[in-house]
C-alpha cells in the first residue's frame, strides 16, 4: 500500500472494486479483476490444449500431469460419490468447476495479477447457480414426480410436523446450499488476499519507510508473507476441491433411491 506520507496504510475492501482499465463507459467495460479472469481462463484452455493435442498411449510428463489432474476429479470426486454411471454423466461439469475455481483462485498468488478471480461475487455466484441447476436437473431426471415431494416432505415425519419441517427443508435445500457455496469460496479468497497484501505492504513499509531498528521487522513480515503464500496455494486447491465435492454430494442426494 502507499506509504508516501510516511504512515502505514493497510489493505481495504476497495481493492475488490477497481476502476475500469479498458472500454470505459461502454457496455464492455473491463476492470482489473475481469482481466484476471480472462487470463485465468486463457491459461486453463492453453494448458489443456497443450496437454491433450498429442495424446499418446505412453504419456509424456506434461500429458501425465494433465491426466493426473483429471483423475483427481474423475476418481476421487465423481466415481467415489456417484458411481461409474452417474459419475461419467456429470464428470464434465464437475471437472469444469474444479479447474475453473482452481485457476481463478491461483491468480491471487501470481505476481502482477495478485488477486483471485473468485474474490468478487460474480464467478462464485454463477458457479453456485450452475451447481444448483445441476442438482435440480439430476433430481427431476431421476424422479420427475417425487423429487420435490421427497425433498420437502421427508418420509417418516408425522403430518402436523410438516408445518415446521417443510419450510426448514425448503430453506436448507433450495436456498442455503447455493448461498453457502458462493460465500464460502468468495470469503476465503477475500480474506487470503487481504492478509497477503497486509504482510507484503508491511514488509515494504518496514524496509523503505520505518526508521532505525524497525526495519528489522520487515524480515519477519516478509517471512510471514512467504509462508502465507504457500498456505494460500493450499487453500486455493482445497476450495476448488470442496466446491466440486459439494456439487457432487448434492447430485448424489438428488439421485439417491428415495428420490
C-alpha positions in Angstrom: 0.0 0.0 0.0 1.1 3.6 -0.5 3.3 4.9 2.2 4.3 8.2 0.6 3.1 10.2 3.7 5.4 8.1 6.0 2.5 6.2 7.5 1.4 2.6 7.0 -1.8 2.0 5.2 -3.3 -1.4 5.4 -5.4 -3.1 2.7 -9.0 -2.1 2.2 -12.1 -3.7 0.7 -12.0 -1.1 -2.1 -9.4 -3.3 -3.8 -12.2 -5.6 -4.9 -13.9 -2.7 -6.7 -11.2 -1.4 -9.1 -11.8 1.2 -11.7 -12.1 0.4 -15.4 -9.0 -0.5 -17.5 -10.4 -1.0 -20.9 -13.5 0.2 -22.8 -14.5 2.7 -20.1 -18.1 4.0 -20.2 -19.2 1.2 -22.6 -21.2 -2.0 -22.0 -17.9 -3.9 -22.5 -16.0 -2.1 -19.7 -13.3 -4.3 -18.2 -11.6 -3.8 -14.9 -8.6 -5.5 -13.3 -10.5 -8.4 -11.8 -12.3 -9.2 -15.1 -8.9 -9.1 -16.9 -7.5 -11.5 -14.3 -10.4 -13.8 -15.0 -9.7 -13.7 -18.8 -6.1 -14.5 -18.1 -7.1 -17.5 -15.9 -9.5 -18.9 -18.5 -6.9 -18.4 -21.3 -4.2 -20.2 -19.2 -6.6 -23.1 -18.4 -7.5 -23.5 -22.1 -3.9 -23.3 -23.1 -2.8 -25.9 -20.5 -5.4 -28.5 -21.7 -4.7 -27.8 -25.3 -1.0 -28.4 -24.8 -1.6 -31.4 -22.6 -4.1 -33.2 -24.9 -3.2 -32.1 -28.5 -0.9 -35.1 -29.0 -2.2 -37.9 -26.8 0.0 -41.0 -26.5 -0.6 -44.5 -25.1 2.6 -44.0 -23.1 2.1 -40.4 -21.9 4.9 -37.9 -21.6 5.4 -35.8 -18.4 3.1 -33.0 -19.3 0.3 -35.3 -20.5 0.8 -37.3 -17.3 0.4 -34.2 -15.2 -2.9 -33.2 -17.0 -4.2 -36.8 -16.8 -3.4 -36.8 -13.0 -5.4 -33.6 -12.5 -8.3 -35.1 -14.5 -8.2 -38.3 -12.5 -8.4 -36.4 -9.2 -11.9 -35.2 -10.3 -12.9 -38.5 -12.1 -11.8 -40.9 -9.4 -11.8 -39.0 -6.1 -15.0 -37.0 -6.7 -17.2 -38.2 -9.5 -16.8 -42.0 -9.3 -16.4 -42.2 -5.5 -19.6 -40.3 -4.8 -21.8 -41.0 -7.8 -20.5 -44.4 -9.1 -19.3 -45.0 -12.6 -22.5 -44.5 -14.4 -23.6 -41.2 -12.9 -20.0 -40.2 -12.4 -19.5 -40.3 -16.1 -22.6 -38.3 -16.8 -21.7 -35.4 -14.5 -17.9 -35.6 -14.9 -17.7 -32.7 -17.5 -19.4 -30.2 -15.2 -17.5 -31.3 -12.1 -14.2 -31.1 -14.0 -15.0 -27.7 -15.4 -15.9 -26.4 -11.9 -12.8 -27.8 -10.3 -10.3 -26.4 -12.7 -12.1 -23.1 -13.2 -12.2 -22.4 -9.5 -8.6 -23.7 -9.1 -7.1 -21.4 -11.8 -9.1 -18.4 -10.7 -8.1 -19.0 -7.1 -4.4 -19.3 -8.0 -4.3 -15.9 -9.7 -4.3 -14.5 -6.1 -0.7 -15.5 -5.6 0.7 -14.9 -9.1 2.9 -11.8 -9.4 1.3 -8.9 -11.4 -2.1 -10.5 -11.0 -2.2 -10.6 -7.2 -6.0 -11.1 -6.8 -8.2 -14.1 -7.2 -10.8 -14.1 -9.9 -13.2 -15.7 -7.4 -12.8 -12.9 -4.8 -15.7 -10.9 -6.2 -19.2 -12.4 -6.1 -19.7 -12.8 -9.9 -17.9 -16.1 -10.6 -18.7 -17.8 -7.3 -22.4 -16.9 -7.7 -22.5 -18.2 -11.4 -20.8 -21.4 -10.5 -23.1 -21.9 -7.5 -26.2 -21.3 -9.7 -24.8 -23.9 -12.2 -24.3 -26.3 -9.3 -27.9 -25.6 -8.1 -29.4 -26.1 -11.5 -27.4 -29.4 -12.0 -28.7 -30.6 -8.6 -32.3 -29.9 -9.5 -31.9 -31.4 -13.0 -30.4 -34.6 -11.6 -33.3 -35.0 -9.1 -36.0 -34.2 -11.6 -34.5 -36.5 -14.2 -34.2 -39.3 -11.7 -37.7 -39.0 -10.3 -39.9 -36.3 -12.1 -42.9 -36.8 -9.8 -41.3 -37.3 -6.4 -38.1 -35.2 -6.3 -39.7 -32.1 -4.8 -42.1 -34.0 -2.7 -39.4 -36.1 -1.1 -37.1 -33.1 -0.7 -39.8 -31.0 1.1 -41.8 -33.8 2.8 -39.3 -36.4 4.1 -40.8 -39.8 4.9 -41.4 -40.9 8.5 -42.5 -37.5 9.7 -46.0 -37.0 11.3 -48.1 -34.8 9.1 -48.6 -32.0 11.7 -44.8 -31.7 12.0 -44.5 -30.8 8.3 -45.7 -27.3 9.2 -42.2 -26.8 10.7 -40.1 -29.3 8.7 -41.1 -28.3 5.2 -40.1 -24.6 5.5 -36.8 -25.7 7.1 -36.2 -28.3 4.3 -37.0 -25.7 1.6 -34.6 -23.1 3.0 -31.8 -25.5 3.7 -32.1 -27.4 0.4 -33.0 -24.8 -2.1 -31.7 -21.5 -0.6 -28.8 -22.1 1.8 -26.9 -24.5 -0.4 -26.2 -22.1 -3.3 -25.7 -19.2 -0.8 -23.1 -21.1 1.2 -21.3 -22.4 -1.9 -21.0 -18.8 -3.1 -19.9 -17.2 0.2 -17.5 -20.0 1.3 -15.5 -19.6 -1.9 -15.6 -15.8 -2.1 -14.9 -15.1 1.5 -11.9 -17.4 1.7 -10.4 -15.6 -1.3 -11.1 -12.2 0.1 -9.5 -13.0 3.4 -6.5 -14.6 1.8 -5.9 -11.6 -0.4 -6.2 -9.1 2.4 -3.7 -11.0 4.6 -1.2 -11.3 1.7 -1.5 -7.6 1.0 -1.1 -6.8 4.7 2.1 -8.8 5.1 3.8 -7.6 1.9 2.7 -4.0 2.4 4.1 -4.1 5.9 7.3 -5.5 4.5 7.6 -2.6 2.1 6.8 -0.1 4.9 9.4 -1.6 7.3 12.2 -1.8 4.7 11.8 1.5 3.0 9.9 3.8 5.4 10.2 2.7 9.0 13.1 4.3 11.0 16.1 2.6 12.6 15.7 -0.8 14.0 12.1 -1.1 13.0 13.4 -2.1 9.6 14.3 -5.4 11.0 10.6 -6.2 11.5 10.4 -6.3 7.7 12.3 -9.6 7.8 9.5 -11.1 10.0 6.7 -9.7 7.9 8.4 -11.0 4.7 8.7 -14.5 6.2 5.1 -14.5 7.2 4.1 -13.3 3.8 6.0 -16.1 2.0 4.7 -18.7 4.4 1.1 -17.5 4.0 1.6 -17.5 0.2 2.3 -21.3 0.4 -0.8 -21.6 2.7 -2.9 -19.6 0.2 -1.9 -22.0 -2.6 -3.1 -24.9 -0.4 -6.4 -23.0 0.3 -6.8 -22.4 -3.5 -6.6 -26.1 -4.2 -8.8 -27.1 -1.2 -11.5 -24.6 -2.1 -11.6 -25.9 -5.7 -11.8 -29.5 -4.4 -14.5 -28.6 -1.8 -16.6 -26.8 -4.4 -16.6 -29.7 -6.8 -17.0 -32.2 -4.0 -20.1 -30.5 -2.6 -21.6 -30.2 -6.0 -21.2 -34.0 -6.4 -22.7 -34.5 -2.9 -25.7 -32.5 -3.8 -26.1 -34.5 -7.1 -25.7 -37.7 -5.1 -28.5 -36.7 -2.7 -30.7 -35.8 -5.7 -30.3 -39.2 -7.4 -30.5 -41.3 -4.3 -33.0 -44.1 -4.5 -35.5 -42.5 -2.1 -36.0 -39.7 -4.7 
